[in-house]
Amino acid sequence: MNNAIIIGTGKIGIDLYIKLKRNNIFDKIFIFNTNKLSEGAKYCKKKKFLYYDTGVNGVKKNLNSCNVIFDCTSANSNMIITKKLKNLIRNKFYINLTPSTFGKYVVPYFNQQTIPNEVNLITCGGQTSIPIISLFKKILRGNLVYSELVSSISSKSAGIATRNNINEYIINTENAIKQLTKIKKTKVIINLNPSVPPVNMMNSLFFELKKSIKPKKYINLKKELKKINSKIKFYMPDYNATLFKGFDERVLRVTVRVIGQGDYLPTYAGNLDIITSSAVHLAKQINQNYFDGKSKK
């Protein structure tokens, strides 16, 4: 049986459950938490999900029939859960959707020939920005000296876990950017926008250069950025990145707007939707590469 487990019945866990079911990737999907009276638990029972309130103990009992575990809890909970599971998940794929440091950084945008067993999906800011930062580093090389990511999300899309994990979000995103793009100097900022109606997720990327670039290189950046848009749209349809010249000739700016697909989450919660969409895309790659007979595991 090709089954999966989701840990956590918050907004991310429920949205992921719905997306996985729609894509028909697994035979069964089990979803666990420890509070049967929570809003998410009530929704799971109402929609007749394979829901259990037995937490980690329930996860342990179902591991033998499951290939993939998705952790949709919080950074602190993730560290507690993974310590309890320890060697039990050694031969499973454990996909971490929290901003904890557990797992190897993975951005599904890049082709994953070999997918690590322990995956860290970083953050929404990491998923939206790292392909772009990596591109700019590749084209600009030593001329690129600094990158800055400013994420602006609706306060309504920021649940308890998101608010409690602000520090983890910043640290994990910065570490992933440095590791995956080889940029030593970077900064991450996040803003919660309380406006009504809620704003869509918007990331602003700023790149500081040693010297201004020629028009030909600027045109090349715009051309390559379009390719990133097309590729990410494959699993996040309303992802749009646009390049602008900054207030200074040595500064470039890219804005990234992400609108969700409206499964369980509202469309303005693109910050949460890109994490669940990335997890689904990765699950498809895992299923194809490891469980369809095309690769041996």
Protein Blocks (a to p, Z undefined) as FASTA:
>chain_A
ZZdddedjbfklmmmmmmmmmnomafbdcdddfbfkbmklmmmmmnopacdfkljmlmmm
mmmmpcbdcdfbbfklmmmmmmmnmmmmmmpccddfbfbfedcdddfkbccfbacfbdce
hiaklmmmmmmmmmmmmmnmmmpmbdcddddddfklmcfklmmmmmmmmmmmmmmmmmmn
opabdcddddddfbdcddddddddddddfbdcdfklmmmmmmmmmmmmmmmmmmmmbacc
dddddfbfkbccdddddddehlmbcfklmmlmmmmmmmmmmmmmmmmmmmnopacZZ
